Amino acid sequence: MLRSKKNYPMKSDVREKKDAYVLDIDLPGFGKDDIKAYLENGYLIVSASRKTEKQRGNGRYLRQERYSGSYRRSFFIGHQVNQEDIKAAYKRGVLRLIIPKEVAKEVSNKGTIAIA
């Protein structure tokens, strides 16, 4: 199930491997510190925010098309995965999350995921 807070196309690919799912999300123009990934009630939630650039010097914008604001997307992954089990990395505008298929322990399905 996919839910989106804004009408921003956080394009994503989901691949199934033998022991994990690989989720790639396009987030061009964001810095690693602008992105958050966390678990909440069985959902993996990815959010990113970008602030408006202030005008510098005496120039003024003739056209400003790049959106500033917050984006959010959630993916239902169930309650069997803990945030420590998910591996995350951000490289060249793509956030990659590797989610293990099965975790044999009881987990608390809430917390923030560190992005490398």
Secondary structure as UniProt FT lines:
FT   STRAND          2..4
FT   STRAND          12..16
FT   STRAND          20..26
FT   TURN            28..29
FT   HELIX           32..34
FT   STRAND          35..40
FT   TURN            41..42
FT   STRAND          43..50
FT   TURN            57..58
FT   STRAND          69..76
FT   HELIX           83..85
FT   STRAND          87..91
FT   TURN            92..93
FT   STRAND          94..100
FT   STRAND          110..113
//
